[in-house]
Amino acid sequence: MAVFTKMYPNAKDIELIGEYLRIYKETMKKIILLSFALLLCFGCRNNKTTNLENKVPEKNSKSIEYGINRNIITFRIANNLIEEKRKWPTRPNPVRNDLMASFSEFKNHKVLDLISKLSGDNGIVIYLLHQKEFPEFGDKYNISNINKEYELDDTSANGLDPKWNLLYTALHNFYVEANVELFIQEHLYYYEGAISEISEIAEKFDLVGKMEEYTNQSNDRYIISPEPLFITGGWRGIGPTINTEKKSIAYQFISPSDKIDLTHFSTDSIKQYGYNDKEFIRNLCVHEFGHPFVNYSFYNKKISNYIQNHESTLTNEMKETMLQEGIGNLTGYLVEHVVRLLEIRIAAIYFSTKDAQKIRDKNKGFVFLSKMESELIDNFEKNRDKYPTYADFIPELIKVIAHK
C-alpha cells in the first residue's frame, strides 16, 4: 500500500515563493505594455488611407492575371476585315499592320456579314468569354441570371441574342479556315511585350488592392488583356465581367496609349509596345475594373425604376451633353459617372490631389460628378458603418439627378 504524507512549506520557502510571484507580475506587466505599444506602432505604419474618416477594412490584395483570349482576337480580326467607312482612321500597330495581308483572301467570309448585322460589342465580348477558347468549342460557363448586359431588344427567353450562338460557330470556322492560330503565334512577341509593360505599371500601383480596400468589395479574379485591334482612332478600353453562380471574373481589354506612336515599330529594334504610359495605364485600369464594382447595382429594380422615372425629365441640352459623350440613355450616363467618381477618389486618396484634378478636368461632360463627389465625401467616407460598400451608396449618388 502506498503511503502519502502532506508536506507544509516553512517560512523561508513562503518568502521565496512571494519573491517569485512579484517578479512574475512585473514581467507580465512589461510584456503587456510592450505588446500594446507594438500594436499601436504597427497600426500607424499601415494606415494607408489616413484621410478617410473611418478606414475601410483591409482585404488581401489579389494578383492581376494577364493573357490573351483567342475568341476575342478572332472576333477583332474579322471585325477589322469589314470594309466600311469609318469616322476616324485606325492607328497603326504591329498586329493591325500585318492583318490585311494575312487575311486578304477572307474578306468575303460569311462571319463578316454576320458581324456587320450585329450590335452590342460589349455584350458579344461577354458572351464569347463564356465560351471555350478556340480551338476548343462549346460552353465554358453557364450564363448567370445577373448578366443583365445581355438584355437587348432582340433576345431569346434567357436574355441572349440568338445570333451570338451563330457568331461563335462562324468565328470558330473562321479561326480554323483562316489559320488564325498561326497569326497569333507570329504576333505573340507583341502581346507578351505589351503585357510586360502593363504589368510593370499595374503591379507597382497595386490598383486592385486599393480598389478593394476603398469599395470594400471584391471579385474572384482580375484579368487584363492588351487589345491592339479595337477599331478606334484614339484609345479604348472595355471592362466585361463573367458572373457565374459562384464567382465573379473581372476582365479588361485595353488599347495602346494614344500618346505613343507605333508607326515606325520594328521587330529589329523593339523599344516599346504602346503601353509604357503610367498615367494611361493607372487611370484606364481603375476605370475598367471599376465597372464590375458598379454595373450590377444599376439593374436593381428600385434603382432602375428611379432612373426611368427621371429619364423623361431630361432637357434637350442634357440629352445633347450625353450624346457628346457617346451615351444615349440616362442609365449609361450615370454608370459612367459612378465609375469615374471611383477613379477620382482612388486618385485623391492613394495618389495625389493633382492626379484627381486631372481626371475631373477630363470629364467635364459628366455634369453630376461634382455634386456626387461632395455627397460621397460627406456621407459615404464619413459613414462607413452605415454604408459598408461603395455599391451600398449608389442609390444615394443617383439622387443628384433630381436636383439638376
VEXTIRO-920685 format. One record per residue (C-alpha): residue number from 1; residue in one letter; x, y, z. Coordinates in nm, 2 decimals, decimal comma. Layout:
    nr   rest       c1       c2       c3
   NUM      A        X        Y        Z
...
//
This chain:
    nr   rest       c1       c2       c3
     1      M     0,00     0,00     0,00
     2      A     0,13     0,34    -0,09
     3      V     0,15     0,60     0,19
     4      F     0,11     0,97     0,11
     5      T     0,23     1,23     0,36
     6      K     0,13     1,60     0,35
     7      M     0,42     1,85     0,32
     8      Y     0,39     2,20     0,46
     9      P     0,63     2,49     0,35
    10      N     0,84     2,66     0,61
    11      A     0,87     3,04     0,65
    12      K     1,18     3,07     0,42
    13      D     1,00     2,89     0,14
    14      I     0,70     3,11     0,17
    15      E     0,93     3,42     0,14
    16      L     1,10     3,27    -0,17
    17      I     0,76     3,20    -0,34
    18      G     0,64     3,55    -0,27
    19      E     0,95     3,69    -0,44
    20      Y     0,89     3,47    -0,75
    21      L     0,53     3,59    -0,77
    22      R     0,64     3,96    -0,75
    23      I     0,90     3,91    -1,03
    24      Y     0,64     3,72    -1,24
    25      K     0,38     4,00    -1,21
    26      E     0,63     4,27    -1,30
    27      T     0,75     4,07    -1,61
    28      M     0,39     4,02    -1,73
    29      K     0,31     4,39    -1,69
    30      K     0,61     4,48    -1,91
    31      I     0,52     4,22    -2,17
    32      I     0,16     4,36    -2,19
    33      L     0,27     4,72    -2,22
    34      L     0,53     4,63    -2,49
    35      S     0,27     4,43    -2,69
    36      F     0,02     4,72    -2,67
    37      A     0,29     4,97    -2,79
    38      L     0,39     4,74    -3,08
    39      L     0,02     4,72    -3,19
    40      L    -0,01     5,09    -3,19
    41      C     0,31     5,13    -3,39
    42      F     0,20     4,87    -3,64
    43      G    -0,14     5,03    -3,68
    44      C     0,01     5,37    -3,75
    45      R     0,26     5,24    -4,00
    46      N    -0,01     5,06    -4,20
    47      N    -0,28     5,33    -4,21
    48      K    -0,25     5,40    -4,58
    49      T    -0,58     5,59    -4,60
    50      T    -0,54     5,84    -4,32
    51      N    -0,77     6,10    -4,49
    52      L    -1,06     5,86    -4,47
    53      E    -1,29     5,94    -4,18
    54      N    -1,33     5,57    -4,10
    55      K    -1,07     5,34    -4,25
    56      V    -1,24     5,06    -4,45
    57      P    -1,15     4,71    -4,37
    58      E    -0,83     4,59    -4,54
    59      K    -0,85     4,30    -4,78
    60      N    -0,59     4,06    -4,90
    61      S    -0,46     4,20    -5,23
    62      K    -0,52     3,98    -5,53
    63      S    -0,27     3,95    -5,81
    64      I    -0,38     4,07    -6,15
    65      E    -0,36     3,80    -6,42
    66      Y    -0,26     3,87    -6,78
    67      G    -0,32     3,69    -7,10
    68      I    -0,50     3,68    -7,44
    69      N    -0,82     3,52    -7,55
    70      R    -0,84     3,36    -7,89
    71      N    -1,21     3,40    -7,92
    72      I    -1,18     3,78    -7,88
    73      I    -0,87     3,81    -8,11
    74      T    -1,06     3,61    -8,38
    75      F    -1,36     3,84    -8,34
    76      R    -1,14     4,16    -8,37
    77      I    -0,96     4,03    -8,67
    78      A    -1,29     3,96    -8,85
    79      N    -1,42     4,30    -8,75
    80      N    -1,12     4,47    -8,89
    81      L    -1,17     4,30    -9,23
    82      I    -1,51     4,45    -9,28
    83      E    -1,49     4,72    -9,54
    84      E    -1,68     5,03    -9,42
    85      K    -1,65     5,40    -9,40
    86      R    -1,52     5,48    -9,05
    87      K    -1,53     5,81    -8,86
    88      W    -1,16     5,80    -8,79
    89      P    -0,85     5,63    -8,93
    90      T    -0,73     5,34    -8,72
    91      R    -0,40     5,40    -8,55
    92      P    -0,11     5,17    -8,67
    93      N     0,04     4,90    -8,45
    94      P     0,23     4,58    -8,54
    95      V    -0,07     4,35    -8,51
    96      R    -0,30     4,56    -8,72
    97      N    -0,03     4,64    -8,97
    98      D     0,00     4,27    -9,07
    99      L    -0,37     4,19    -9,05
   100      M    -0,49     4,28    -9,40
   101      A    -0,20     4,10    -9,58
   102      S    -0,25     3,79    -9,37
   103      F    -0,63     3,76    -9,42
   104      S    -0,70     3,94    -9,75
   105      E    -0,85     3,63    -9,91
   106      F    -1,11     3,61    -9,63
   107      K    -1,27     3,95    -9,69
   108      N    -1,59     3,77    -9,81
   109      H    -1,61     3,51    -9,53
   110      K    -1,97     3,47    -9,40
   111      V    -1,87     3,57    -9,05
   112      L    -1,80     3,93    -9,17
   113      D    -2,16     3,97    -9,29
   114      L    -2,29     3,83    -8,96
   115      I    -2,08     4,07    -8,75
   116      S    -2,20     4,37    -8,96
   117      K    -2,56     4,28    -8,88
   118      L    -2,50     4,26    -8,50
   119      S    -2,48     4,53    -8,24
   120      G    -2,36     4,54    -7,88
   121      D    -1,99     4,50    -7,90
   122      N    -1,96     4,47    -7,52
   123      G    -2,23     4,21    -7,50
   124      I    -2,07     4,00    -7,77
   125      V    -1,74     4,00    -7,59
   126      I    -1,90     3,89    -7,26
   127      Y    -2,08     3,61    -7,45
   128      L    -1,75     3,50    -7,62
   129      L    -1,58     3,49    -7,28
   130      H    -1,85     3,25    -7,16
   131      Q    -1,75     3,00    -7,43
   132      K    -1,45     2,77    -7,45
   133      E    -1,14     2,93    -7,61
   134      F    -1,05     2,83    -7,96
   135      P    -0,95     2,58    -8,09
   136      E    -1,19     2,42    -7,83
   137      F    -1,56     2,47    -7,89
   138      G    -1,86     2,47    -7,66
   139      D    -1,99     2,63    -7,34
   140      K    -1,74     2,71    -7,06
   141      Y    -1,95     2,90    -6,81
   142      N    -2,33     2,89    -6,75
   143      I    -2,49     3,22    -6,81
   144      S    -2,59     3,37    -6,47
   145      N    -2,92     3,54    -6,43
   146      I    -2,74     3,85    -6,31
   147      N    -2,58     3,91    -6,65
   148      K    -2,81     4,19    -6,74
   149      E    -2,58     4,32    -7,01
   150      Y    -2,74     4,06    -7,23
   151      E    -3,08     4,22    -7,23
   152      L    -3,13     4,36    -7,58
   153      D    -3,44     4,43    -7,78
   154      D    -3,39     4,12    -7,98
   155      T    -3,34     3,84    -7,73
   156      S    -3,44     3,49    -7,65
   157      A    -3,62     3,38    -7,33
   158      N    -3,29     3,36    -7,14
   159      G    -3,19     3,72    -7,24
   160      L    -2,93     3,62    -7,50
   161      D    -2,93     3,74    -7,86
   162      P    -2,97     3,41    -8,06
   163      K    -2,73     3,54    -8,33
   164      W    -2,44     3,52    -8,08
   165      N    -2,46     3,14    -8,09
   166      L    -2,44     3,16    -8,47
   167      L    -2,15     3,41    -8,44
   168      Y    -1,95     3,18    -8,21
   169      T    -1,98     2,89    -8,45
   170      A    -1,89     3,11    -8,75
   171      L    -1,59     3,26    -8,57
   172      H    -1,47     2,91    -8,49
   173      N    -1,49     2,81    -8,86
   174      F    -1,31     3,13    -8,95
   175      Y    -1,04     3,06    -8,68
   176      V    -0,98     2,72    -8,85
   177      E    -1,02     2,81    -9,21
   178      A    -0,81     3,13    -9,20
   179      N    -0,54     2,97    -8,97
   180      V    -0,58     3,24    -8,71
   181      E    -0,36     3,05    -8,47
   182      L    -0,06     3,10    -8,70
   183      F    -0,12     3,47    -8,70
   184      I    -0,15     3,47    -8,32
   185      Q     0,17     3,27    -8,28
   186      E     0,36     3,51    -8,51
   187      H     0,25     3,81    -8,30
   188      L     0,28     3,66    -7,95
   189      Y     0,60     3,86    -7,91
   190      Y     0,39     4,18    -7,93
   191      Y     0,12     4,06    -7,68
   192      E     0,39     3,94    -7,44
   193      G     0,58     4,27    -7,47
   194      A     0,26     4,46    -7,41
   195      I     0,17     4,25    -7,11
   196      S     0,52     4,32    -6,97
   197      E     0,47     4,69    -6,99
   198      I     0,12     4,68    -6,84
   199      S     0,20     4,45    -6,56
   200      E     0,51     4,65    -6,45
   201      I     0,29     4,96    -6,40
   202      A    -0,02     4,80    -6,26
   203      E     0,16     4,59    -6,00
   204      K     0,37     4,89    -5,89
   205      F     0,05     5,08    -5,81
   206      D    -0,14     4,78    -5,65
   207      L    -0,45     4,90    -5,82
   208      V    -0,68     4,61    -5,73
   209      G    -0,57     4,62    -5,37
   210      K    -0,66     4,99    -5,34
   211      M    -0,99     4,95    -5,52
   212      E    -1,10     4,66    -5,30
   213      E    -0,99     4,85    -4,99
   214      Y    -1,18     5,16    -5,08
   215      T    -1,50     4,99    -5,20
   216      N    -1,49     4,70    -4,95
   217      Q    -1,60     4,49    -5,25
   218      S    -1,41     4,22    -5,44
   219      N    -1,41     3,99    -5,74
   220      D    -1,26     3,64    -5,75
   221      R    -1,02     3,71    -6,04
   222      Y    -0,89     4,01    -6,24
   223      I    -0,76     3,96    -6,59
   224      I    -0,60     4,22    -6,82
   225      S    -0,55     4,16    -7,19
   226      P    -0,39     4,41    -7,44
   227      E    -0,61     4,48    -7,73
   228      P    -0,44     4,63    -8,04
   229      L    -0,73     4,56    -8,27
   230      F    -1,00     4,79    -8,14
   231      I    -1,14     4,99    -8,43
   232      T    -1,07     5,34    -8,30
   233      G    -0,86     5,64    -8,39
   234      G    -0,76     5,70    -8,04
   235      W    -0,76     5,47    -7,73
   236      R    -1,03     5,24    -7,59
   237      G    -1,09     5,01    -7,31
   238      I    -1,38     4,78    -7,20
   239      G    -1,44     4,60    -6,87
   240      P    -1,66     4,29    -6,93
   241      T    -1,74     4,07    -6,63
   242      I    -1,81     3,70    -6,61
   243      N    -2,06     3,62    -6,33
   244      T    -2,13     3,26    -6,26
   245      E    -2,34     3,15    -5,97
   246      K    -2,02     3,10    -5,77
   247      K    -1,76     3,35    -5,89
   248      S    -1,70     3,69    -6,05
   249      I    -1,42     3,73    -6,30
   250      A    -1,34     4,09    -6,40
   251      Y    -1,17     4,13    -6,74
   252      Q    -1,04     4,43    -6,92
   253      F    -0,92     4,48    -7,27
   254      I    -0,72     4,79    -7,33
   255      S    -0,57     4,96    -7,64
   256      P    -0,22     5,10    -7,66
   257      S    -0,19     5,46    -7,53
   258      D    -0,27     5,73    -7,79
   259      K     0,04     5,92    -7,66
   260      I     0,27     5,65    -7,80
   261      D     0,33     5,64    -8,18
   262      L     0,39     5,29    -8,31
   263      T     0,41     5,39    -8,68
   264      H     0,77     5,30    -8,71
   265      F     0,76     4,99    -8,49
   266      S     1,03     4,74    -8,59
   267      T     1,09     4,39    -8,46
   268      D     1,46     4,45    -8,52
   269      S     1,47     4,73    -8,26
   270      I     1,17     4,69    -8,03
   271      K     1,17     4,96    -7,76
   272      Q     0,81     4,99    -7,67
   273      Y     0,47     4,82    -7,73
   274      G     0,24     5,12    -7,67
   275      Y     0,16     5,07    -7,30
   276      N     0,45     5,23    -7,12
   277      D     0,24     5,52    -7,01
   278      K     0,19     5,53    -6,63
   279      E    -0,10     5,77    -6,61
   280      F    -0,28     5,60    -6,90
   281      I    -0,25     5,25    -6,75
   282      R    -0,33     5,36    -6,40
   283      N    -0,65     5,55    -6,49
   284      L    -0,77     5,31    -6,75
   285      C    -0,72     5,00    -6,53
   286      V    -0,91     5,16    -6,24
   287      H    -1,18     5,27    -6,48
   288      E    -1,23     4,93    -6,65
   289      F    -1,20     4,73    -6,33
   290      G    -1,44     4,99    -6,17
   291      H    -1,73     4,86    -6,39
   292      P    -1,76     4,52    -6,21
   293      F    -1,79     4,71    -5,88
   294      V    -2,06     4,94    -6,01
   295      N    -2,26     4,80    -6,31
   296      Y    -2,49     4,54    -6,14
   297      S    -2,62     4,79    -5,89
   298      F    -2,79     4,97    -6,18
   299      Y    -3,00     4,66    -6,25
   300      N    -3,15     4,67    -5,91
   301      K    -3,52     4,72    -5,98
   302      K    -3,56     5,01    -5,74
   303      I    -3,26     5,19    -5,89
   304      S    -3,37     5,11    -6,24
   305      N    -3,73     5,24    -6,18
   306      Y    -3,59     5,56    -6,02
   307      I    -3,38     5,63    -6,33
   308      Q    -3,66     5,55    -6,57
   309      N    -3,89     5,79    -6,39
   310      H    -3,64     6,07    -6,43
   311      E    -3,54     6,00    -6,79
   312      S    -3,85     6,18    -6,93
   313      T    -3,75     6,49    -6,74
   314      L    -3,42     6,53    -6,93
   315      T    -3,38     6,86    -7,12
   316      N    -3,27     6,87    -7,48
   317      E    -2,95     7,03    -7,35
   318      M    -2,88     6,74    -7,12
   319      K    -2,95     6,48    -7,40
   320      E    -2,71     6,66    -7,62
   321      T    -2,44     6,66    -7,35
   322      M    -2,49     6,28    -7,31
   323      L    -2,46     6,22    -7,69
   324      Q    -2,14     6,42    -7,70
   325      E    -2,00     6,16    -7,45
   326      G    -2,12     5,88    -7,68
   327      I    -2,40     5,78    -7,44
   328      G    -2,77     5,75    -7,54
   329      N    -2,95     5,69    -7,22
   330      L    -2,96     5,81    -6,86
   331      T    -2,86     5,47    -6,71
   332      G    -2,54     5,45    -6,91
   333      Y    -2,46     5,81    -6,83
   334      L    -2,50     5,75    -6,46
   335      V    -2,30     5,43    -6,47
   336      E    -2,01     5,62    -6,62
   337      H    -2,05     5,90    -6,36
   338      V    -2,02     5,65    -6,07
   339      V    -1,72     5,47    -6,23
   340      R    -1,54     5,80    -6,30
   341      L    -1,61     5,91    -5,94
   342      L    -1,44     5,59    -5,82
   343      E    -1,14     5,69    -6,04
   344      I    -1,13     6,03    -5,88
   345      R    -1,15     5,91    -5,52
   346      I    -0,88     5,64    -5,58
   347      A    -0,65     5,90    -5,72
   348      A    -0,73     6,16    -5,45
   349      I    -0,68     5,92    -5,16
   350      Y    -0,40     5,70    -5,28
   351      F    -0,20     5,91    -5,52
   352      S    -0,24     6,29    -5,52
   353      T    -0,49     6,58    -5,54
   354      K    -0,32     6,68    -5,87
   355      D    -0,39     6,33    -6,02
   356      A    -0,75     6,35    -5,91
   357      Q    -0,80     6,70    -6,05
   358      K    -0,67     6,58    -6,39
   359      I    -0,95     6,32    -6,40
   360      R    -1,21     6,58    -6,31
   361      D    -1,08     6,82    -6,58
   362      K    -1,10     6,54    -6,84
   363      N    -1,46     6,46    -6,75
   364      K    -1,64     6,80    -6,77
   365      G    -1,91     6,63    -6,98
   366      F    -2,03     6,44    -6,68
   367      V    -2,22     6,72    -6,52
   368      F    -2,32     6,55    -6,19
   369      L    -1,97     6,45    -6,09
   370      S    -1,90     6,75    -5,86
   371      K    -2,22     6,70    -5,66
   372      M    -2,17     6,33    -5,65
   373      E    -1,82     6,37    -5,51
   374      S    -1,94     6,61    -5,24
   375      E    -2,21     6,35    -5,14
   376      L    -1,95     6,07    -5,14
   377      I    -1,71     6,25    -4,92
   378      D    -1,96     6,39    -4,67
   379      N    -2,20     6,10    -4,64
   380      F    -2,01     5,78    -4,75
   381      E    -1,65     5,82    -4,65
   382      K    -1,76     5,95    -4,31
   383      N    -2,02     5,69    -4,25
   384      R    -1,87     5,35    -4,34
   385      D    -2,07     5,17    -4,08
   386      K    -2,39     5,28    -4,25
   387      Y    -2,26     5,22    -4,60
   388      P    -2,01     4,93    -4,58
   389      T    -1,95     4,91    -4,95
   390      Y    -1,93     5,16    -5,24
   391      A    -2,23     4,98    -5,40
   392      D    -2,43     5,05    -5,09
   393      F    -2,41     5,42    -5,15
   394      I    -2,50     5,42    -5,52
   395      P    -2,88     5,46    -5,45
   396      E    -2,78     5,79    -5,28
   397      L    -2,55     5,90    -5,55
   398      I    -2,81     5,88    -5,83
   399      K    -3,04     6,11    -5,64
   400      V    -2,84     6,40    -5,77
   401      I    -3,05     6,38    -6,10
   402      A    -3,35     6,51    -5,90
   403      H    -3,16     6,83    -5,82
   404      K    -3,05     6,95    -6,17
//
